[in-house]
Amino acid sequence: MIPCAAVSNAEVTLKPWRSVETQREVATLALVDNDPDEQALLESILDDNKPPLPAEASKLHYLLATPFRYPAHPPNGSRFVRPGALGMLYAANNKVTAMAESGYWQHRFNRASEGLRDTHVTLARTLFQISVAGKAIDLLKAPFSDHAGLWNQPDNYAPTHELGSAAREAGDVDLILYESVRDPEHGVNVAVVNVRAFKRRKPLASEEWHLTLQGPNVLFRRGEETIGFKFD
């Protein structure tokens, strides 16, 4: 039982960032020898084999809509979504926190994969910015901040699963703001609970980065800019 009712305690307007794998358009174009018509057919076939989008997300750009298409993976789900329930979109109030979050999870995946654990891996990443606004549960403010130890556990998602489910059931919560436990600077993350929070149907901006992982070191590079993290 969570100690606070899932009732919004803030009204916010934000332009957060999200980091994802660079999407498949370039990859599928290479598979069809750079023929755009063949690529369109291949993309259509791939789309036909995906779970259907919820109706309310159908007009969103795919980068915004995709998290709402798929259920959260077992055994742990995601921060506010139980395994098997439809996902939420997670972002961060700044690019560095978004990088820390995605870099941590890629590092964790590589560490668990015997073939990747001790290798040097470089991946293409897309950072994109979105525009959201609405009623929010801000876990950094009272009454929720009085129970920060519940929400900020690195691996125990049971309390946040309960909160996320209750927020969805309440129907009037659009966003959840919470502290990042992956970012060494403890930046603020944003979970988009309801698609009506999007103020624009497509990203405001996007940037292409390279993510390099070797052992505990996680580096994001773009031109001359490098941002690094170290995870156990």
C-alpha positions as CSV (number, residue, x, y, z in Angstrom):
1,M,0.0,0.0,0.0
2,I,1.5,3.3,-1.1
3,P,1.5,6.0,1.6
4,C,0.1,8.8,-0.7
5,A,-3.0,8.9,-2.9
6,A,-2.1,9.1,-6.6
7,V,-3.3,12.7,-6.9
8,S,-1.4,15.4,-8.9
9,N,0.5,18.0,-6.8
10,A,1.8,20.1,-9.7
11,E,0.9,21.6,-13.1
12,V,4.0,21.5,-15.4
13,T,5.2,22.4,-18.9
14,L,8.4,20.7,-19.9
15,K,10.7,20.1,-22.9
16,P,12.5,16.9,-21.8
17,W,15.0,14.7,-23.7
18,R,14.9,11.0,-24.4
19,S,17.8,8.7,-25.7
20,V,16.9,5.7,-27.9
21,E,18.7,3.4,-30.3
22,T,18.9,5.0,-33.7
23,Q,15.9,3.8,-35.4
24,R,15.6,1.2,-38.2
25,E,15.0,3.3,-41.3
26,V,18.7,3.4,-42.3
27,A,19.1,-0.3,-41.5
28,T,16.1,-1.3,-43.6
29,L,17.2,0.9,-46.5
30,A,20.5,-1.0,-46.6
31,L,18.6,-4.3,-46.7
32,V,16.9,-3.3,-49.9
33,D,19.9,-1.9,-51.7
34,N,18.7,1.7,-51.1
35,D,15.5,1.3,-53.0
36,P,12.9,3.6,-51.3
37,D,9.9,1.7,-52.8
38,E,11.3,-1.7,-51.5
39,Q,12.0,0.0,-48.2
40,A,8.4,1.2,-47.9
41,L,7.1,-2.3,-48.5
42,L,9.5,-3.8,-45.9
43,E,8.5,-1.2,-43.4
44,S,4.8,-2.0,-44.0
45,I,5.5,-5.7,-43.4
46,L,7.3,-4.9,-40.2
47,D,4.5,-2.7,-39.0
48,D,1.9,-5.4,-39.7
49,N,3.7,-7.7,-37.3
50,K,3.8,-5.2,-34.4
51,P,1.2,-4.9,-31.6
52,P,-1.5,-2.3,-32.5
53,L,-1.0,1.2,-31.3
54,P,-3.6,2.5,-28.7
55,A,-6.0,4.7,-30.6
56,E,-5.0,7.8,-28.7
57,A,-1.4,7.4,-29.8
58,S,-2.1,6.7,-33.5
59,K,-1.4,10.2,-34.7
60,L,1.9,10.6,-32.8
61,H,5.4,10.4,-34.4
62,Y,6.7,6.9,-34.0
63,L,9.4,8.0,-31.6
64,L,6.7,9.3,-29.3
65,A,4.2,6.5,-29.9
66,T,6.4,3.4,-29.7
67,P,6.6,3.2,-25.8
68,F,2.8,3.0,-25.6
69,R,2.7,0.1,-28.2
70,Y,4.6,-2.5,-26.2
71,P,4.0,-4.0,-22.8
72,A,6.7,-3.7,-20.2
73,H,9.1,-6.7,-20.2
74,P,9.2,-9.3,-17.4
75,P,10.4,-9.9,-14.9
76,N,10.7,-6.4,-13.6
77,G,8.7,-4.2,-16.0
78,S,9.8,-0.5,-15.8
79,R,9.9,2.1,-13.1
80,F,6.2,2.8,-13.1
81,V,4.8,-0.1,-15.2
82,R,4.2,-3.6,-14.1
83,P,5.3,-6.5,-16.4
84,G,2.8,-7.0,-19.1
85,A,1.1,-3.6,-18.8
86,L,1.4,-1.1,-21.6
87,G,4.4,1.1,-21.3
88,M,5.0,4.8,-20.6
89,L,7.5,7.1,-22.3
90,Y,10.4,7.9,-20.1
91,A,12.5,11.1,-20.6
92,A,14.7,13.4,-18.6
93,N,14.8,17.2,-18.0
94,N,18.2,17.4,-19.7
95,K,20.3,15.5,-22.2
96,V,23.0,14.4,-19.7
97,T,20.4,12.7,-17.4
98,A,18.8,11.1,-20.5
99,M,22.3,9.7,-21.5
100,A,22.9,8.5,-18.0
101,E,19.7,6.5,-18.0
102,S,20.1,4.9,-21.4
103,G,23.8,4.4,-20.9
104,Y,23.2,2.6,-17.6
105,W,20.7,0.2,-19.1
106,Q,22.9,-0.6,-22.2
107,H,25.8,-1.2,-19.8
108,R,23.6,-3.5,-17.7
109,F,22.5,-5.4,-20.9
110,N,26.1,-5.8,-22.1
111,R,27.3,-6.9,-18.6
112,A,24.7,-9.7,-18.6
113,S,25.6,-10.9,-22.1
114,E,28.6,-13.2,-22.1
115,G,29.5,-12.3,-25.7
116,L,29.5,-8.5,-25.0
117,R,30.7,-8.3,-21.4
118,D,34.4,-7.8,-22.2
119,T,34.1,-6.3,-25.6
120,H,34.4,-2.7,-26.9
121,V,31.0,-1.8,-28.3
122,T,29.9,1.4,-30.2
123,L,26.2,2.0,-31.0
124,A,24.3,4.8,-32.7
125,R,21.9,6.7,-30.4
126,T,19.3,9.3,-31.1
127,L,18.5,12.0,-28.5
128,F,15.3,13.8,-29.1
129,Q,13.4,16.5,-27.3
130,I,9.6,16.5,-26.7
131,S,7.0,19.0,-25.5
132,V,4.7,17.9,-22.7
133,A,2.4,19.6,-20.2
134,G,-0.3,18.7,-17.8
135,K,-1.1,17.6,-14.3
136,A,1.8,15.8,-12.6
137,I,2.7,13.8,-9.6
138,D,6.0,15.4,-8.6
139,L,7.8,13.0,-6.3
140,L,10.3,15.7,-5.4
141,K,7.5,17.7,-3.7
142,A,5.3,17.0,-0.7
143,P,3.6,14.8,0.2
144,F,5.5,12.4,-2.0
145,S,9.0,13.7,-1.1
146,D,8.4,12.6,2.5
147,H,8.7,9.0,1.2
148,A,11.6,9.4,-1.2
149,G,13.2,6.2,0.0
150,L,10.2,4.3,-1.4
151,W,10.4,5.9,-4.9
152,N,14.2,6.1,-5.3
153,Q,15.1,2.4,-4.8
154,P,17.5,1.3,-7.6
155,D,16.0,-2.1,-8.2
156,N,12.8,-2.5,-6.1
157,Y,10.0,-1.2,-8.3
158,A,7.1,-2.5,-6.3
159,P,6.1,0.9,-4.7
160,T,6.5,2.8,-8.0
161,H,4.5,0.1,-9.9
162,E,1.7,0.6,-7.4
163,L,1.9,4.4,-7.8
164,G,2.0,4.2,-11.6
165,S,-1.0,1.9,-11.8
166,A,-2.9,4.1,-9.4
167,A,-2.0,7.2,-11.5
168,R,-3.3,5.6,-14.6
169,E,-6.5,4.5,-12.9
170,A,-7.0,8.0,-11.6
171,G,-7.4,9.2,-15.1
172,D,-6.3,12.8,-14.6
173,V,-2.6,12.4,-14.1
174,D,-0.5,13.1,-17.2
175,L,3.1,13.0,-15.9
176,I,5.2,11.7,-13.1
177,L,8.4,13.6,-12.2
178,Y,11.1,11.8,-10.2
179,E,14.8,11.7,-9.3
180,S,17.1,9.7,-11.5
181,V,18.9,7.1,-9.6
182,R,21.3,6.4,-12.5
183,D,22.5,9.9,-13.1
184,P,25.4,10.8,-10.7
185,E,24.0,14.3,-10.5
186,H,20.5,13.1,-9.7
187,G,18.7,14.9,-12.5
188,V,15.0,14.8,-12.9
189,N,13.2,12.2,-15.0
190,V,9.7,12.4,-16.5
191,A,7.3,9.5,-17.1
192,V,4.6,10.4,-19.6
193,V,1.5,8.6,-18.2
194,N,-1.1,9.8,-20.7
195,V,-0.5,10.7,-24.4
196,R,-2.6,13.8,-24.0
197,A,0.4,15.3,-22.3
198,F,2.1,15.7,-25.6
199,K,1.8,19.3,-26.8
200,R,3.4,18.5,-30.2
201,R,2.9,15.2,-32.1
202,K,6.5,15.0,-33.2
203,P,10.0,15.7,-31.6
204,L,11.0,19.4,-31.2
205,A,14.6,18.5,-32.0
206,S,16.9,15.5,-32.4
207,E,20.6,14.7,-32.3
208,E,22.7,11.8,-33.4
209,W,25.3,10.5,-30.9
210,H,27.6,7.5,-30.7
211,L,27.6,5.4,-27.4
212,T,30.7,3.5,-26.6
213,L,30.9,0.9,-23.9
214,Q,33.9,-0.9,-22.5
215,G,33.9,-2.4,-19.1
216,P,32.4,0.1,-16.6
217,N,33.0,3.0,-18.9
218,V,30.1,4.5,-20.9
219,L,30.9,7.4,-23.3
220,F,28.6,9.4,-25.5
221,R,30.3,11.3,-28.4
222,R,29.1,13.8,-30.9
223,G,31.7,15.7,-32.9
224,E,34.1,17.1,-30.3
225,E,31.7,16.7,-27.4
226,T,32.1,13.7,-25.0
227,I,30.0,12.9,-22.0
228,G,31.1,10.0,-19.8
229,F,29.8,7.8,-17.0
230,K,31.2,4.9,-15.0
231,F,28.9,2.2,-13.7
232,D,29.6,-0.8,-11.6
